[in-house]
């Protein structure tokens, strides 16, 4: 059943709002995902602050054409969805996690918009590989703690030898 002109206009406005509000948008190809897995995936994405919006490719392309992003727009073939959220890296990272956890079907990160620039699939995968802020802070704390811990161990050994 075709979408009415009013519904298309509503979808265009929603997509335009998403592009204005979200710092990063990830383009996702999906195919053959069972409903139960899709619901679980969407729930996990929502808990991470990421939403997934499926829309017609022409409508997505029309909204993207209105924006002046640098770089080359990724190919929007087959079924396309956009992942977006408040965090700059979360959409790509969470889609990559969901793709790994998927048991059947196909979920592929095919590109992104990051800092007003289109990213290729490889660049989007690299963006997805960046750890979260909490993980980076934990790594920093471990690196800062390590020298102090070594000094404490060395002092403990010296105290044992003198005692």
Phi and psi in degrees as a GROMACS rama.xvg file:
@    title "Ramachandran Plot"
@    xaxis  label "Phi"
@    yaxis  label "Psi"
@TYPE xy
-67.155  152.969  UNK-2
-84.2143  138.535  UNK-3
-72.1328  160.95  UNK-4
-61.2126  -39.0141  UNK-5
-64.4936  -41.4382  UNK-6
-65.7175  -40.4276  UNK-7
-61.6929  -41.5887  UNK-8
-63.1555  -39.606  UNK-9
-63.7843  -43.2846  UNK-10
-64.6466  -41.8322  UNK-11
-59.9912  -42.7226  UNK-12
-64.5693  -41.308  UNK-13
-63.6863  -45.1844  UNK-14
-64.0711  -39.7479  UNK-15
-62.4691  -42.2111  UNK-16
-62.958  -41.3633  UNK-17
-60.7721  -44.3019  UNK-18
-64.904  -34.6277  UNK-19
-71.6729  -40.041  UNK-20
-87.4046  -28.9041  UNK-21
-93.511  130.613  UNK-22
-71.0187  -27.8812  UNK-23
-137.935  139.849  UNK-24
-129.197  129.31  UNK-25
-107.428  135.394  UNK-26
-94.3372  131.64  UNK-27
-128.863  131.392  UNK-28
-95.8271  138.309  UNK-29
-140.453  149.74  UNK-30
-164.563  136.715  UNK-31
68.2633  27.382  UNK-32
-88.6675  122.353  UNK-33
-62.0612  152.027  UNK-34
-58.2394  -43.0555  UNK-35
-61.5847  -42.5872  UNK-36
-69.3216  -36.4416  UNK-37
-64.0741  -43.6362  UNK-38
-62.1322  -43.9473  UNK-39
-63.5156  -40.3816  UNK-40
-64.3841  -46.6278  UNK-41
-62.0661  -38.9166  UNK-42
-62.9432  -45.0909  UNK-43
-63.8717  -39.6826  UNK-44
-64.0354  -43.8251  UNK-45
-60.8983  -41.412  UNK-46
-63.517  -28.2063  UNK-47
-88.943  2.14753  UNK-48
84.7179  20.3711  UNK-49
-118.037  137.853  UNK-50
-116.67  153.663  UNK-51
-119.509  127.007  UNK-52
-124.514  122.647  UNK-53
-97.0575  133.114  UNK-54
-149.406  165.963  UNK-55
-65.1682  143.687  UNK-56
-59.9035  -39.2312  UNK-57
-64.8959  -37.3751  UNK-58
-69.1026  -41.446  UNK-59
-62.5121  -45.2781  UNK-60
-62.8934  -37.7492  UNK-61
-64.6458  -42.9443  UNK-62
-67.7368  -39.3926  UNK-63
-67.3982  -32.7988  UNK-64
-67.2136  -27.1918  UNK-65
-70.7063  -25.2928  UNK-66
-90.9555  152.784  UNK-67
-105.558  76.8472  UNK-68
-90.5445  142.108  UNK-69
-83.5904  163.546  UNK-70
89.423  -176.506  UNK-71
-100.923  129.476  UNK-72
-66.8168  133.81  UNK-73
-64.6495  155.094  UNK-74
-70.2966  122.058  UNK-75
-100.671  83.0027  UNK-76
-109.636  165.28  UNK-77
56.1585  -152.477  UNK-78
-77.5523  131.801  UNK-79
-126.984  139.389  UNK-80
-133.625  160.576  UNK-81
-117.938  138.208  UNK-82
-108.596  135.507  UNK-83
-148.743  160.014  UNK-84
-173.676  178.03  UNK-85
-73.2254  -33.055  UNK-86
-77.0112  147.942  UNK-87
-73.2795  -30.3498  UNK-88
-107.913  -19.1106  UNK-89
-55.1458  -44.012  UNK-90
-57.0761  -48.9937  UNK-91
-66.9915  -43.6425  UNK-92
-63.9521  -44.0927  UNK-93
-71.3901  -34.0262  UNK-94
-66.5225  -40.8157  UNK-95
-63.0259  -40.4626  UNK-96
-63.5624  -43.8585  UNK-97
-64.5905  -36.6439  UNK-98
-65.1575  -37.8608  UNK-99
-68.9527  -35.9465  UNK-100
-79.502  -13.7362  UNK-101
-67.1173  131.494  UNK-102
-89.8447  -43.5245  UNK-103
-132.458  155.538  UNK-104
94.8903  -175.477  UNK-105
-133.135  131.782  UNK-106
-138.637  114.68  UNK-107
-130.455  133.078  UNK-108
-82.859  116.928  UNK-109
-111.092  -1.16794  UNK-110
161.762  179.82  UNK-111
-161.15  167.205  UNK-112
-116.603  118.771  UNK-113
-136.623  124.499  UNK-114
51.8895  49.7022  UNK-115
58.7081  33.8452  UNK-116
-142.129  137.675  UNK-117
-73.6031  139.119  UNK-118
-113.559  143.71  UNK-119
-75.2012  176.014  UNK-120
-61.672  -40.7059  UNK-121
-66.2957  -41.7329  UNK-122
-67.107  -37.0744  UNK-123
-66.2622  -38.3741  UNK-124
-64.5709  -39.1539  UNK-125
-64.7896  -39.4166  UNK-126
-62.694  -39.2042  UNK-127
-67.3287  -24.5929  UNK-128
-79.2992  -11.8623  UNK-129
-70.7545  129.384  UNK-130
-66.7758  161.794  UNK-131
-69.5314  168.137  UNK-132
-60.6141  -42.2182  UNK-133
-62.8827  -41.506  UNK-134
-64.6301  -40.6273  UNK-135
-65.2657  -39.8098  UNK-136
-65.6206  -38.0835  UNK-137
-65.3164  -40.9766  UNK-138
-64.2057  -41.3874  UNK-139
-62.8995  -43.9749  UNK-140
-61.6412  -40.3079  UNK-141
-64.3341  -42.5873  UNK-142
-64.7671  -39.7499  UNK-143
-72.3037  -31.667  UNK-144
-75.2974  -30.3209  UNK-145
-57.3156  -50.3312  UNK-146
-63.4781  -37.3228  UNK-147
-65.1156  -40.0794  UNK-148
-64.7121  -39.9178  UNK-149
-65.7619  -39.4039  UNK-150
-64.6098  -42.1204  UNK-151
-62.6816  -41.0586  UNK-152
-64.4984  -43.0323  UNK-153
-63.2981  -43.5768  UNK-154
-64.2325  -37.0803  UNK-155
-63.7449  -41.7872  UNK-156
-66.7103  -40.3437  UNK-157
-62.7663  -42.5942  UNK-158
-64.7075  -36.5628  UNK-159
-65.6732  -39.5985  UNK-160
-70.3288  -35.3992  UNK-161
-77.2105  -22.5868  UNK-162
